[in-house]
Amino acid sequence: MTNKTLQYLIYNQLYSASMYELLALQAPTKILENQMKLFQEETLNNASYLDRYYQELNTSSYHPIIQEPVDQGSFKKNIYWMLEYESSSTKLFCNESYNANNDEKIKTLTSYISSIVQRNTKLTNIYINILDEEIKKTPPK
């Protein structure tokens, strides 16, 4: 895994944390607000974990400037956007980490990807529940 890829993944986790903070503010229920705060904490932990690996390779830490999160217009749209965003991060990590040229240490970072997959599953569930509520409110044809 290259330094550039690690920097990209660290940035993605830090940006995700800021998006989850926005989602917590937009959450329609206290339960969803708390869930978004837990996701934010998890992404910050992932960024820290990746940065420790980055430090081992470079003897310095990586501290990117994170852009403000872009509000897609609603809680539902932001949830969907996060599913897409985190999926791209997952794909990149998988492609890079299972390259035969990588050392064994990088393969131990699979806990990082596992947490993203678990979050995506929960986000999908939240998104489906929102759609279900919208369907229930829609009069039949």
DSSP file with accessible surface (Angstrom, degrees, kcal/mol):
  #  RESIDUE AA STRUCTURE BP1 BP2  ACC     N-H-->O    O-->H-N    N-H-->O    O-->H-N    TCO  KAPPA ALPHA  PHI   PSI    X-CA   Y-CA   Z-CA
    1    1 A M              0   0   27      0, 0.0     2,-0.1     0, 0.0   102,-0.1   0.000 360.0 360.0 360.0 132.1    0.0    0.0    0.0
    2    2 A T     >  -     0   0   76      1,-0.1     4,-2.3     4,-0.0     5,-0.2  -0.369 360.0-115.1 -82.1 161.9    1.4    3.4   -1.0
    3    3 A N  H  > S+     0   0   62      1,-0.2     4,-2.8     2,-0.2     5,-0.2   0.887 118.0  56.3 -59.2 -39.9    1.7    6.4    1.2
    4    4 A K  H  > S+     0   0  166      2,-0.2     4,-2.3     1,-0.2    -1,-0.2   0.908 107.1  48.2 -61.5 -41.6   -0.7    8.2   -1.1
    5    5 A T  H  > S+     0   0   14      2,-0.2     4,-2.6     1,-0.2    -1,-0.2   0.929 111.6  49.5 -65.8 -43.6   -3.3    5.4   -0.6
    6    6 A L  H  X S+     0   0    0     -4,-2.3     4,-2.6     1,-0.2     5,-0.2   0.916 111.0  50.1 -61.2 -42.1   -2.9    5.6    3.2
    7    7 A Q  H  X S+     0   0   53     -4,-2.8     4,-2.8     1,-0.2    -1,-0.2   0.922 110.5  50.4 -61.7 -42.3   -3.3    9.3    3.1
    8    8 A Y  H  X S+     0   0  103     -4,-2.3     4,-2.7     2,-0.2    -2,-0.2   0.923 111.8  47.1 -61.3 -45.4   -6.4    8.9    1.0
    9    9 A L  H  X S+     0   0    0     -4,-2.6     4,-2.1     2,-0.2    -2,-0.2   0.898 112.3  49.4 -66.8 -39.1   -7.9    6.4    3.5
   10   10 A I  H  X S+     0   0    3     -4,-2.6     4,-2.3     2,-0.2     5,-0.2   0.949 112.1  48.8 -63.6 -46.9   -7.0    8.5    6.5
   11   11 A Y  H  X S+     0   0   46     -4,-2.8     4,-3.1     1,-0.2     5,-0.3   0.930 109.1  53.4 -57.6 -46.7   -8.6   11.6    4.8
   12   12 A N  H  X S+     0   0    3     -4,-2.7     4,-2.7     1,-0.2    -1,-0.2   0.895 109.5  47.9 -57.2 -42.4  -11.8    9.5    4.0
   13   13 A Q  H  X S+     0   0    0     -4,-2.1     4,-2.1     2,-0.2    -1,-0.2   0.911 113.0  47.4 -68.0 -38.9  -12.2    8.4    7.6
   14   14 A L  H  X S+     0   0   46     -4,-2.3     4,-1.7     2,-0.2    -2,-0.2   0.908 114.0  47.4 -68.4 -38.7  -11.7   12.0    8.9
   15   15 A Y  H  X S+     0   0   11     -4,-3.1     4,-2.2    -5,-0.2    -2,-0.2   0.918 109.9  53.4 -66.8 -41.5  -14.2   13.3    6.3
   16   16 A S  H  X S+     0   0    0     -4,-2.7     4,-2.8    -5,-0.3     5,-0.2   0.906 104.8  55.7 -58.2 -41.2  -16.6   10.5    7.2
   17   17 A A  H  X S+     0   0    3     -4,-2.1     4,-1.8     1,-0.2    -1,-0.2   0.913 107.9  47.8 -59.8 -41.1  -16.4   11.6   10.8
   18   18 A S  H  X S+     0   0   20     -4,-1.7     4,-1.9     1,-0.2    -1,-0.2   0.882 111.2  51.1 -69.5 -34.0  -17.4   15.1    9.9
   19   19 A M  H  X S+     0   0    0     -4,-2.2     4,-2.8     2,-0.2    -2,-0.2   0.902 108.5  51.4 -66.8 -40.0  -20.3   13.8    7.8
   20   20 A Y  H  X S+     0   0    0     -4,-2.8     4,-2.3     2,-0.2    -2,-0.2   0.860 106.6  54.5 -66.9 -30.9  -21.5   11.6   10.7
   21   21 A E  H  X S+     0   0  106     -4,-1.8     4,-1.6    -5,-0.2    -1,-0.2   0.931 110.0  46.5 -64.4 -44.7  -21.4   14.7   12.9
   22   22 A L  H  X S+     0   0   32     -4,-1.9     4,-1.6     1,-0.2    -2,-0.2   0.927 111.6  51.6 -60.6 -45.2  -23.7   16.5   10.4
   23   23 A L  H  X S+     0   0    0     -4,-2.8     4,-1.5     1,-0.2    -1,-0.2   0.872 104.9  56.1 -61.7 -36.4  -26.0   13.4   10.3
   24   24 A A  H  < S+     0   0    6     -4,-2.3    -1,-0.2     1,-0.2    -2,-0.2   0.900 107.8  48.9 -62.7 -38.1  -26.2   13.4   14.1
   25   25 A L  H  < S+     0   0  143     -4,-1.6    -1,-0.2     1,-0.2    -2,-0.2   0.828 116.6  42.3 -68.6 -31.7  -27.5   17.0   13.9
   26   26 A Q  H  < S+     0   0   48     -4,-1.6    -1,-0.2    -5,-0.1    -2,-0.2   0.590  83.3 127.2 -89.5 -13.6  -30.0   16.0   11.2
   27   27 A A     <  -     0   0   18     -4,-1.5     6,-0.1    -3,-0.2    -3,-0.0  -0.177  54.4-146.3 -53.7 132.9  -31.2   12.8   12.8
   28   28 A P  S    S+     0   0   93      0, 0.0     2,-0.3     0, 0.0    -1,-0.1   0.650  80.0  36.3 -76.3 -14.9  -34.9   12.6   13.1
   29   29 A T  S  > S-     0   0   69      1,-0.1     4,-2.2     0, 0.0     5,-0.1  -0.938  79.5-119.9-135.0 159.6  -34.7   10.5   16.4
   30   30 A K  H  > S+     0   0  127     -2,-0.3     4,-2.8     2,-0.2     5,-0.2   0.874 114.2  56.8 -63.2 -37.8  -32.5   10.4   19.4
   31   31 A I  H  > S+     0   0  135      1,-0.2     4,-2.2     2,-0.2    -1,-0.2   0.936 109.8  43.8 -60.8 -46.3  -31.6    6.7   18.6
   32   32 A L  H  > S+     0   0   31      2,-0.2     4,-2.5     1,-0.2    -1,-0.2   0.883 111.4  54.7 -68.4 -36.1  -30.4    7.7   15.1
   33   33 A E  H  X S+     0   0   48     -4,-2.2     4,-2.1     1,-0.2    -2,-0.2   0.946 110.3  46.0 -59.9 -46.8  -28.5   10.7   16.6
   34   34 A N  H  X S+     0   0   76     -4,-2.8     4,-2.1     1,-0.2    -2,-0.2   0.889 111.1  53.0 -63.7 -39.2  -26.7    8.4   19.0
   35   35 A Q  H  X S+     0   0   50     -4,-2.2     4,-2.4     2,-0.2    -1,-0.2   0.919 108.6  49.5 -63.0 -42.3  -25.9    5.9   16.2
   36   36 A M  H  X S+     0   0    0     -4,-2.5     4,-2.4     1,-0.2    -1,-0.2   0.897 109.3  52.3 -65.4 -36.9  -24.4    8.6   14.1
   37   37 A K  H  X S+     0   0   89     -4,-2.1     4,-2.3     2,-0.2    -1,-0.2   0.892 109.1  50.0 -65.7 -37.1  -22.3    9.8   17.0
   38   38 A L  H  X S+     0   0   95     -4,-2.1     4,-2.5     2,-0.2    -2,-0.2   0.906 110.0  50.4 -66.4 -40.4  -21.0    6.2   17.4
   39   39 A F  H  X S+     0   0    1     -4,-2.4     4,-2.5     2,-0.2    -2,-0.2   0.905 109.3  52.0 -62.1 -40.6  -20.2    6.0   13.7
   40   40 A Q  H  X S+     0   0   44     -4,-2.4     4,-2.1     2,-0.2    -2,-0.2   0.942 110.1  47.7 -61.0 -46.8  -18.3    9.3   14.1
   41   41 A E  H  X S+     0   0  116     -4,-2.3     4,-2.2     1,-0.2    -2,-0.2   0.915 111.5  51.3 -60.6 -41.9  -16.3    7.9   17.0
   42   42 A E  H  X S+     0   0   46     -4,-2.5     4,-2.5     1,-0.2    -1,-0.2   0.910 108.8  49.7 -64.4 -41.7  -15.6    4.7   15.1
   43   43 A T  H  X S+     0   0    0     -4,-2.5     4,-2.4     2,-0.2    -1,-0.2   0.885 109.8  51.5 -67.9 -35.2  -14.3    6.6   12.0
   44   44 A L  H  X S+     0   0   76     -4,-2.1     4,-2.2     2,-0.2    -1,-0.2   0.904 110.0  49.8 -66.2 -38.3  -12.0    8.7   14.2
   45   45 A N  H  X S+     0   0   95     -4,-2.2     4,-2.5     2,-0.2    -2,-0.2   0.904 110.1  50.8 -64.1 -40.8  -10.6    5.5   15.7
   46   46 A N  H  X S+     0   0   15     -4,-2.5     4,-2.8     2,-0.2     5,-0.2   0.914 108.8  50.9 -62.4 -42.7  -10.1    4.1   12.2
   47   47 A A  H  X S+     0   0    6     -4,-2.4     4,-2.5     1,-0.2    -1,-0.2   0.917 111.2  48.8 -61.6 -41.1   -8.2    7.2   11.2
   48   48 A S  H  X S+     0   0   63     -4,-2.2     4,-2.1     2,-0.2    -2,-0.2   0.916 110.9  50.1 -63.0 -43.8   -6.0    7.0   14.3
   49   49 A Y  H  X S+     0   0   69     -4,-2.5     4,-1.6     2,-0.2    -2,-0.2   0.931 112.9  45.8 -61.7 -46.2   -5.4    3.3   13.6
   50   50 A L  H  X S+     0   0    0     -4,-2.8     4,-2.5     1,-0.2    -1,-0.2   0.883 110.2  54.8 -65.5 -36.9   -4.4    4.0   10.0
   51   51 A D  H  X S+     0   0   17     -4,-2.5     4,-2.8    -5,-0.2    -1,-0.2   0.870 102.8  55.8 -66.9 -35.2   -2.2    6.9   11.0
   52   52 A R  H  X S+     0   0  128     -4,-2.1     4,-1.8     2,-0.2    -1,-0.2   0.921 109.8  46.5 -61.7 -41.0   -0.3    4.7   13.4
   53   53 A Y  H  X S+     0   0   14     -4,-1.6     4,-1.6     2,-0.2    -2,-0.2   0.931 111.0  52.3 -65.2 -41.7    0.5    2.5   10.5
   54   54 A Y  H  X S+     0   0   19     -4,-2.5     4,-2.0     1,-0.2     6,-0.3   0.915 107.6  52.7 -59.0 -42.1    1.4    5.5    8.4
   55   55 A Q  H  X S+     0   0   80     -4,-2.8     4,-2.8     1,-0.2    -1,-0.2   0.876 104.4  55.4 -63.0 -38.6    3.8    6.6   11.2
   56   56 A E  H  < S+     0   0  110     -4,-1.8    -1,-0.2     1,-0.2    -2,-0.2   0.868 114.2  40.8 -62.5 -34.5    5.5    3.3   11.2
   57   57 A L  H  < S+     0   0   76     -4,-1.6    -2,-0.2    -3,-0.2    -1,-0.2   0.790 132.4  21.5 -82.2 -28.2    6.2    3.7    7.5
   58   58 A N  H  < S-     0   0   39     -4,-2.0    -2,-0.2     2,-0.3    -3,-0.2   0.432  89.3-127.2-123.1  -5.7    7.2    7.4    7.6
   59   59 A T  S  < S+     0   0  140     -4,-2.8     2,-0.3    -5,-0.2    -4,-0.2   0.633  85.4  77.2  59.9  15.3    8.2    8.3   11.1
   60   60 A S  S    S-     0   0   62     -6,-0.3    -2,-0.3    -5,-0.1     2,-0.2  -0.969  80.0-113.1-144.5 162.9    5.7   11.2   11.0
   61   61 A S        -     0   0   39     -2,-0.3     2,-0.5    -3,-0.1    -9,-0.1  -0.515  22.9-126.4 -92.5 163.2    1.9   11.5   11.3
   62   62 A Y        +     0   0   58     -2,-0.2    -7,-0.1     2,-0.0    -8,-0.1  -0.953  27.4 173.8-115.1 120.4   -0.5   12.6    8.6
   63   63 A H        -     0   0  154     -2,-0.5     2,-0.0   -12,-0.0    -2,-0.0  -0.738  11.9-173.3-126.9  83.0   -2.8   15.6    9.4
   64   64 A P        -     0   0   24      0, 0.0     2,-0.6     0, 0.0    -2,-0.0  -0.334  31.4-110.6 -75.1 157.9   -4.8   16.6    6.3
   65   65 A I        -     0   0  163     -2,-0.0     2,-0.5     1,-0.0    -2,-0.0  -0.798  37.3-143.6 -85.2 122.4   -7.0   19.6    6.2
   66   66 A I        -     0   0   51     -2,-0.6     2,-0.0   -52,-0.1   -55,-0.0  -0.779   7.7-129.4 -96.2 130.0  -10.5   18.3    6.0
   67   67 A Q        -     0   0  133     -2,-0.5   -49,-0.1     1,-0.1     3,-0.1  -0.337  35.8 -92.6 -68.6 155.0  -13.2   20.1    3.9
   68   68 A E        -     0   0  163      1,-0.1    -1,-0.1    -2,-0.0   -49,-0.1  -0.425  52.7 -98.5 -62.7 143.0  -16.5   20.9    5.5
   69   69 A P        -     0   0   30      0, 0.0     2,-0.6     0, 0.0    -1,-0.1  -0.354  33.5-124.5 -65.9 145.0  -19.0   18.2    4.8
   70   70 A V        -     0   0   79     -3,-0.1     2,-0.5     8,-0.0    -3,-0.0  -0.835  18.2-137.4 -93.4 119.4  -21.4   18.8    1.9
   71   71 A D        -     0   0   81     -2,-0.6     4,-0.1     1,-0.1   -52,-0.0  -0.677   7.5-158.2 -77.8 121.1  -25.0   18.6    3.0
   72   72 A Q        -     0   0   68     -2,-0.5    -1,-0.1     2,-0.2     3,-0.1   0.453  52.3 -94.5 -80.8  -3.5  -26.9   16.7    0.3
   73   73 A G  S    S+     0   0   60      4,-0.0     2,-0.3     1,-0.0     3,-0.1   0.074  93.1  28.0 119.4 -26.5  -30.2   18.2    1.4
   74   74 A S  S  > S-     0   0   43      1,-0.1     4,-2.5     0, 0.0    -2,-0.2  -0.985  79.2-104.2-158.4 164.1  -31.8   15.8    3.8
   75   75 A F  H  > S+     0   0   19     -2,-0.3     4,-2.4   -49,-0.2     5,-0.2   0.937 120.9  50.0 -56.9 -47.4  -30.9   13.1    6.3
   76   76 A K  H  > S+     0   0   51      1,-0.2     4,-2.4     2,-0.2    -1,-0.2   0.930 111.5  47.0 -60.0 -46.5  -32.0   10.4    3.8
   77   77 A K  H  > S+     0   0  125      1,-0.2     4,-2.5     2,-0.2    -1,-0.2   0.883 112.2  50.7 -65.2 -37.5  -29.9   11.8    1.0
   78   78 A N  H  X S+     0   0    0     -4,-2.5     4,-2.4     2,-0.2    -1,-0.2   0.877 108.7  51.9 -68.0 -36.7  -26.9   12.1    3.3
   79   79 A I  H  X S+     0   0    0     -4,-2.4     4,-2.0    -5,-0.2    -2,-0.2   0.950 111.9  46.4 -62.0 -47.2  -27.3    8.5    4.4
   80   80 A Y  H  X S+     0   0  113     -4,-2.4     4,-1.9     1,-0.2    -2,-0.2   0.931 111.7  51.2 -61.8 -43.6  -27.4    7.4    0.8
   81   81 A W  H  X S+     0   0   70     -4,-2.5     4,-2.8     1,-0.2    -1,-0.2   0.913 108.2  52.5 -60.6 -41.5  -24.4    9.5   -0.1
   82   82 A M  H  X S+     0   0    0     -4,-2.4     4,-3.0     1,-0.2     5,-0.3   0.876 104.8  55.6 -64.2 -36.5  -22.4    8.0    2.9
   83   83 A L  H  X S+     0   0   19     -4,-2.0     4,-1.8     1,-0.2    -1,-0.2   0.939 112.0  43.3 -59.4 -45.0  -23.2    4.5    1.6
   84   84 A E  H  X S+     0   0  108     -4,-1.9     4,-1.8     2,-0.2    -2,-0.2   0.926 115.6  48.5 -65.2 -45.3  -21.6    5.4   -1.7
   85   85 A Y  H  X S+     0   0   34     -4,-2.8     4,-1.6     1,-0.2    -2,-0.2   0.936 113.8  44.3 -63.2 -48.5  -18.7    7.3   -0.2
   86   86 A E  H  X S+     0   0    0     -4,-3.0     4,-2.4     1,-0.2    -1,-0.2   0.850 109.2  58.5 -69.9 -29.7  -17.8    4.5    2.3
   87   87 A S  H  X S+     0   0   57     -4,-1.8     4,-2.5    -5,-0.3    -1,-0.2   0.903 104.3  50.6 -64.8 -39.2  -18.2    1.9   -0.4
   88   88 A S  H  X S+     0   0   51     -4,-1.8     4,-2.3     2,-0.2    -1,-0.2   0.900 110.7  49.5 -65.8 -37.6  -15.5    3.6   -2.5
   89   89 A S  H  X S+     0   0    0     -4,-1.6     4,-2.5     2,-0.2    -2,-0.2   0.913 110.7  50.5 -65.2 -41.2  -13.2    3.6    0.4
   90   90 A T  H  X S+     0   0   22     -4,-2.4     4,-2.7     2,-0.2     5,-0.2   0.935 110.1  49.5 -61.6 -45.6  -13.9   -0.1    1.1
   91   91 A K  H  X S+     0   0  144     -4,-2.5     4,-2.6     1,-0.2     5,-0.2   0.930 111.8  47.8 -62.0 -46.0  -13.2   -1.0   -2.5
   92   92 A L  H  X S+     0   0   42     -4,-2.3     4,-2.5     1,-0.2     5,-0.3   0.937 112.2  49.3 -61.1 -46.6   -9.9    0.9   -2.6
   93   93 A F  H  X S+     0   0    0     -4,-2.5     4,-3.1     1,-0.2     5,-0.3   0.931 112.1  48.0 -60.1 -45.9   -8.7   -0.6    0.7
   94   94 A C  H  X S+     0   0   45     -4,-2.7     4,-1.5     1,-0.2    -1,-0.2   0.926 112.3  49.2 -61.3 -45.0   -9.5   -4.1   -0.5
   95   95 A N  H  < S+     0   0  105     -4,-2.6    -1,-0.2    -5,-0.2    -2,-0.2   0.911 118.9  38.5 -60.8 -41.7   -7.8   -3.6   -3.8
   96   96 A E  H >< S+     0   0   51     -4,-2.5     3,-0.9    -5,-0.2    -2,-0.2   0.873 114.2  51.6 -78.7 -38.1   -4.7   -2.2   -2.2
   97   97 A S  H 3< S+     0   0    0     -4,-3.1    -1,-0.2    -5,-0.3    -2,-0.2   0.760 107.5  50.3 -78.7 -22.2   -4.4   -4.5    0.9
   98   98 A Y  T 3< S+     0   0  132     -4,-1.5    -1,-0.2    -5,-0.3     2,-0.2   0.273  76.8 127.3-102.0  16.1   -4.7   -7.8   -0.8
   99   99 A N    X   -     0   0   67     -3,-0.9     3,-2.0     1,-0.1    -3,-0.0  -0.505  66.9-128.5 -67.3 134.4   -2.0   -7.1   -3.4
  100  100 A A  T 3  S+     0   0   90      1,-0.3    -1,-0.1    -2,-0.2    -3,-0.0   0.738 105.0  62.6 -60.5 -22.3    0.6   -9.9   -3.3
  101  101 A N  T 3  S+     0   0  144      2,-0.0    -1,-0.3     0, 0.0     2,-0.2   0.560  82.4 101.7 -80.8  -9.5    3.4   -7.3   -2.9
  102  102 A N  S <  S-     0   0   25     -3,-2.0    -5,-0.0    -6,-0.1     2,-0.0  -0.475  74.6-116.7 -77.9 149.9    2.1   -6.0    0.5
  103  103 A D    >>  -     0   0   81     -2,-0.2     4,-0.8     1,-0.1     3,-0.5  -0.247  29.9-102.8 -76.8 171.0    3.7   -7.1    3.7
  104  104 A E  H 3> S+     0   0  136      1,-0.2     4,-0.8     2,-0.2     3,-0.3   0.809 114.4  68.2 -64.8 -30.8    1.9   -9.1    6.3
  105  105 A K  H >4 S+     0   0  103      1,-0.2     3,-1.0     2,-0.2     4,-0.3   0.891  96.0  52.9 -59.8 -41.6    1.4   -6.0    8.5
  106  106 A I  H X4 S+     0   0    0     -3,-0.5     3,-1.6     1,-0.3    -1,-0.2   0.859 101.3  61.1 -64.4 -31.7   -1.0   -4.3    6.1
  107  107 A K  H >< S+     0   0   63     -4,-0.8     3,-1.0    -3,-0.3    -1,-0.3   0.758  93.2  65.4 -68.9 -18.6   -3.1   -7.5    6.0
  108  108 A T  T X< S+     0   0   84     -3,-1.0     3,-0.8    -4,-0.8    -1,-0.3   0.625  82.1  78.9 -77.7  -8.8   -3.7   -7.0    9.8
  109  109 A L  T X>  +     0   0    4     -3,-1.6     3,-1.5    -4,-0.3     4,-0.9   0.340  58.7 107.4 -78.8  10.9   -5.6   -3.8    9.0
  110  110 A T  H <>  +     0   0   52     -3,-1.0     4,-2.4     1,-0.3    -1,-0.2   0.759  64.7  69.4 -64.1 -20.4   -8.6   -5.9    8.0
  111  111 A S  H <> S+     0   0   65     -3,-0.8     4,-1.9     1,-0.2    -1,-0.3   0.867  94.9  57.8 -63.9 -31.1  -10.4   -4.8   11.2
  112  112 A Y  H <> S+     0   0    0     -3,-1.5     4,-1.4     2,-0.2    -1,-0.2   0.954 108.9  42.3 -60.2 -50.2  -10.5   -1.3    9.6
  113  113 A I  H  X S+     0   0   15     -4,-0.9     4,-2.5     1,-0.2    -2,-0.2   0.880 108.9  59.7 -69.7 -33.3  -12.4   -2.6    6.6
  114  114 A S  H  X S+     0   0   51     -4,-2.4     4,-2.5     1,-0.2    -1,-0.2   0.908 103.2  51.9 -60.3 -40.0  -14.6   -4.8    8.8
  115  115 A S  H  X S+     0   0   12     -4,-1.9     4,-2.3     2,-0.2    -1,-0.2   0.889 109.3  49.8 -67.0 -35.7  -15.8   -1.7   10.7
  116  116 A I  H  X S+     0   0    0     -4,-1.4     4,-2.8     2,-0.2    -2,-0.2   0.930 110.3  50.1 -67.6 -42.4  -16.7    0.1    7.4
  117  117 A V  H  X S+     0   0   70     -4,-2.5     4,-2.2     1,-0.2    -2,-0.2   0.927 111.2  49.1 -62.2 -42.7  -18.7   -3.0    6.2
  118  118 A Q  H  X S+     0   0  105     -4,-2.5     4,-2.2     1,-0.2    -1,-0.2   0.920 111.8  48.9 -63.5 -41.9  -20.6   -3.1    9.5
  119  119 A R  H  X S+     0   0    1     -4,-2.3     4,-3.1     1,-0.2     5,-0.2   0.923 109.6  52.0 -62.7 -43.7  -21.4    0.6    9.3
  120  120 A N  H  X S+     0   0   19     -4,-2.8     4,-2.5     2,-0.2    -1,-0.2   0.890 108.1  51.9 -61.6 -37.8  -22.5    0.2    5.7
  121  121 A T  H  X S+     0   0   91     -4,-2.2     4,-2.1     2,-0.2    -1,-0.2   0.937 112.8  44.7 -62.9 -44.2  -24.9   -2.6    6.7
  122  122 A K  H  X S+     0   0   93     -4,-2.2     4,-2.4     2,-0.2    -2,-0.2   0.905 112.8  51.2 -67.5 -40.8  -26.3   -0.4    9.5
  123  123 A L  H  X S+     0   0    0     -4,-3.1     4,-2.8     2,-0.2    -1,-0.2   0.904 109.1  51.5 -62.6 -40.3  -26.6    2.6    7.1
  124  124 A T  H  X S+     0   0   59     -4,-2.5     4,-2.8    -5,-0.2     5,-0.2   0.926 109.4  50.2 -61.5 -43.4  -28.4    0.4    4.6
  125  125 A N  H  X S+     0   0   95     -4,-2.1     4,-2.4     2,-0.2    -2,-0.2   0.919 111.3  47.9 -61.5 -44.5  -30.8   -0.7    7.2
  126  126 A I  H  X S+     0   0   19     -4,-2.4     4,-2.2     2,-0.2    -2,-0.2   0.937 112.4  49.8 -61.1 -45.1  -31.5    2.9    8.3
  127  127 A Y  H  X S+     0   0   48     -4,-2.8     4,-2.4     1,-0.2    -2,-0.2   0.927 110.7  48.9 -62.1 -44.2  -32.0    3.9    4.6
  128  128 A I  H  X S+     0   0   76     -4,-2.8     4,-2.7     1,-0.2    -1,-0.2   0.911 109.6  52.5 -63.6 -40.3  -34.4    1.0    4.0
  129  129 A N  H  X S+     0   0   81     -4,-2.4     4,-2.1     2,-0.2    -1,-0.2   0.894 108.5  50.5 -62.9 -38.8  -36.4    1.9    7.2
  130  130 A I  H  X S+     0   0   31     -4,-2.2     4,-2.1     2,-0.2    -2,-0.2   0.935 111.6  47.9 -63.1 -44.9  -36.7    5.5    5.9
  131  131 A L  H  X S+     0   0   54     -4,-2.4     4,-2.5     1,-0.2    -2,-0.2   0.904 109.0  54.1 -62.9 -40.8  -38.0    4.3    2.6
  132  132 A D  H  X S+     0   0   72     -4,-2.7     4,-2.4     1,-0.2    -1,-0.2   0.916 108.0  49.7 -58.5 -43.5  -40.4    2.0    4.3
  133  133 A E  H  X S+     0   0   95     -4,-2.1     4,-1.4     1,-0.2    -1,-0.2   0.899 110.9  49.7 -63.5 -39.4  -41.9    4.9    6.3
  134  134 A E  H  X S+     0   0   79     -4,-2.1     4,-0.8     1,-0.2    -2,-0.2   0.900 110.1  50.7 -66.2 -38.8  -42.2    6.9    3.1
  135  135 A I  H >< S+     0   0  112     -4,-2.5     3,-0.8     1,-0.2    -2,-0.2   0.913 107.3  53.4 -65.2 -41.7  -44.0    4.0    1.4
  136  136 A K  H 3< S+     0   0  156     -4,-2.4    -1,-0.2     1,-0.2    -2,-0.2   0.842 109.7  49.0 -61.9 -32.5  -46.4    3.7    4.3
  137  137 A K  H 3< S+     0   0  166     -4,-1.4    -1,-0.2    -5,-0.2    -2,-0.2   0.627  92.2  93.8 -81.6 -16.5  -47.3    7.4    4.0
  138  138 A T  S << S-     0   0   89     -3,-0.8     3,-0.1    -4,-0.8    -4,-0.0  -0.667  80.9-123.0 -81.9 127.2  -47.9    7.1    0.2
  139  139 A P        -     0   0  103      0, 0.0    -2,-0.1     0, 0.0    -1,-0.1  -0.400  35.1-101.6 -66.6 145.4  -51.5    6.5   -0.8
  140  140 A P              0   0  129      0, 0.0     0, 0.0     0, 0.0     0, 0.0  -0.274 360.0 360.0 -65.8 155.3  -52.0    3.4   -2.9
  141  141 A K              0   0  258     -3,-0.1    -3,-0.0     0, 0.0     0, 0.0  -0.382 360.0 360.0 -77.2 360.0  -52.5    3.8   -6.6
